[in-house]
Structure formats: structure tokens, C-alpha cells
Amino acid sequence: MSVTLLIEQLLNGVQLGTMLFLMASGLTLVFGVMGLINLAHGSFYMVGAYATATVTASTGSFLLGLGAGMAAAALVGALVELLVIRRLYHRPHLDQVLATFALILIFSEGTRWLFGSSPLWLSPPSWLTGFVTLPGDTRYPIYRLMLIGVGVAISIALYLLISRTRLGMRIRAGESDREMIGALGVNIAKLYTVVFALGAALAGLAGALVGALQSVQVGMGEPVLILAFVVIVIGGIGSIKGALLGALLVGVVDTLGRVYLPLFFQTFMPPSEATGVGSSLAAMLIYILMAFILAFKPKGLFSAHD
């Protein structure tokens, strides 16, 4: 268990955590402001990845592709809110779950109809390929470091948006008392559309960035959506700060568990058995973490107003 491997896996965990934060922050904003359970959030992740892969392949510009991915996810999110979600705000949570689950199926089949079942491939630009040498002679991909930097920048931008702008003031007020801000003249319907589109854009950005690390394919958003729900439950529903801390915890614990648990079991078990047992336990590790935190903090690490 070398120091180099530990540093590399810690960075991988932070990188996974920052991408989960982009997903979870939009999801927790939507639930905190609108009280909506949106299972279709992972579909915006997929939309962002497909739009980025398509535009990058057409133009040769990764940055144009990223912008297109965010814009496409935000536009699709706004349309979904206007056409479908707006009718669900005053419905029971079960109706919201069923309707947004139906949206997952519609998006998946629609994407398969447009792009086919074969995955698309998105490569990082040449200026983001290669490695940098970190302390301990650790060589780490530049692209993954860029993902960490983008996640940090987005978290700072979200903090400033929520705490220092008029829109952020309305979002915070909407979490506390939506009827009151409506009585004060704020257009609630417009606010909801903006918040939903913002959440979709963040999910689309995450999909666009991760699409260069894995294949872009139908259904790619659902596994990430499950992790995002774990993140917001750990961090506290409605809390951006909680989403950030929860995402980093989930990213680091999941990554280190998948690497080190099989190695740990190899110290007293045959390698083949150790790999199976370690991998199985690693897959459960974030849920064990969630159960442990909820045992002491039933509402998560932070409240919506922290």
C-alpha cells in the first residue's frame, strides 16, 4: 500500500466527489425550493454528455461542446418544467416519483432513437491530455485535475449565487416560505423554471465532463443519480454546503473502499475470494456510511438553512 497509490486514489475520490456535487447540488436545490422528487435528474446528465459529444465531434472544439452540453441540459430542463413538472408541485410525492420515472423511460428511448444503441466516444482536448507530477512522484492526469478545479469553481460560484445575489435571496426565501414571497410580488412560476433549469445545467455539465472519461451511452445517468440521492441524504436535503461535504465523503469513501478493501482481505484470504468479498463490501460502503450518519444526524449533516 504505497503512498503514491494512496495519493492517487484520494485525488480520484475528490474528483468523483466534485462531479457528484454538480449532480447533487441541482437535485437538492430543486427539492429544497420546490419540494419535488425528480428521478429524471439523471436524464439531464445524459443530455449534457450526448450534446457535448455531438458538438465536439462536429466542431472539433471541446469548449464549444461543454457550452452546448450545459445549454442543451438547461433548455431541456426548462421545457420539462414548463410542460410536465409544473403540474406536479401540488401532487403527492408518489405522483412525482411515477411521473419523473416515466420521463426517464421517455428520455432513454428518445436518445436511443436519435443516436442509436452504440455508445459515443468523447476524448479530452490535446491541451488537457498528459500528466503532472505531484509530491511523492505521483503522476496524475491533467484532465482529472481540471475536473477537480471545475468542481471547486462551481461550488464557489454557487455559494456566491445563493448568498450574495438577488436570485439567491429569492431561492432562500422560496425554501422558507414560498407563499410569502409570492405575496410580495415574486413570480414563483418563473423562479421555479430558473431553479429547475439551473439544476439541469449543472447535471448536464457533470455529464459533459465525465463523458470524456467513459463512454457516452443511454442510461448513463441512472447510476450517478443513485449516488446523488445518497449524497443529499447524507449532507441534508436542501443544503448546498451539505451536498458538497456529502459528495466529497461519498467520492472518497467509495473510491478508497473499492481499492483497499480487496487488498485488506488478501492479507488473510486467497486473492480470488478476497477480491469478491472486498468488491461486494465496497459496493455497500457508502450505504453503511449513510446509515451511520443518519443514526446520529437523522436530517443529515446540515439543514437547508446552513
Residue, then its C-alpha position, 0 to 999 in steps of 0.5 A: m500500500s504505497v503512498t503514491l497509490l494512496i495519493e492517487q486514489l484520494l485525488n480520484g475520490v475528490q474528483l468523483g466527489t466534485m462531479l457528484f456535487l454538480m449532480a447533487s447540488g441541482l437535485t437538492l436545490v430543486f427539492g429544497v425550493m420546490g419540494l419535488i422528487n425528480l428521478a429524471h435528474g439523471s436524464f439531464y446528465m445524459v443530455g449534457a454528455y450526448a450534446t457535448a459529444t455531438v458538438t465536439a465531434s462536429t466542431g472539433s472544439f471541446l469548449l464549444g461542446l461543454g457550452a452546448g452540453m450545459a445549454a442543451a441540459a438547461l433548455v431541456g430542463a426548462l421545457v420539462e418544467l414548463l410542460v410536465i413538472r409544473r403540474l406536479y408541485h401540488r401532487p403527492h410525492l408518489d405522483q412525482v416519483l411515477a411521473t419523473f420515472a416515466l420521463i426517464l423511460i421517455f428520455s432513454e428511448g428518445t436518445r436511443w432513437l436519435f443516436g442509436s444503441s452504440p455508445l459515443w466516444l468523447s476524448p479530452p482536448s490535446w491541451l488537457t491530455g498528459f500528466v503532472t507530477l505531484p509530491g511523492d512522484t505521483r503522476y496524475p492526469i491533467y484532465r482529472l485535475m481540471l475536473i477537480g478545479v471545475g468542481v471547486a469553481i462551481s461550488i464557489a460560484l454557487y455559494l456566491l449565487i445563493s448568498r450574495t445575489r438577488l436570485g439567491m435571496r429569492i431561492r432562500a426565501g422560496e425554501s422558507d416560505r414560498e407563499m410569502i414571497g409570492a405575496l410580495g410580488v415574486n413570480i414563483a412560476k418563473l423562479y421555479t423554471v430558473v431553479f429547475a433549469l439551473g439544476a439541469a445545467l449543472a447535471g448536464l455539465a457533470g455529464a459533459l465532463v465525465g463523458a470524456l472519461q467513459s463512454v457516452q451511452v443511454g442510461m448513463g445517468e441512472p447510476v450517478l443519480i443513485l449516488a446523488f440521492v445518497v449524497i443529499v441524504i447524507g449532507g441534508i436535503g436542501s443544503i448546498k454546503g451539505a451536498l458538497l461535504g456529502a459528495l466529497l465523503v461519498g467520492v472518497v469513501d467509495t473510491l478508497g473502499r473499492v481499492y483497499l478493501p480487496l487488498f485488506f482481505q488478501t492479507f488473510m484470504p486467497p486473492s480470488e475470494a478476497t477480491g469478491v468479498g472486498s468488491s461486494l463490501a465496497a459496493m455497500l460502503i457508502y450505504i453503511l456510511m449513510a446509515f451511520i450518519l443518519a443514526f446520529k444526524p437523522k436530517g443529515l449533516f446540515s439543514a437547508h438553512d446552513 
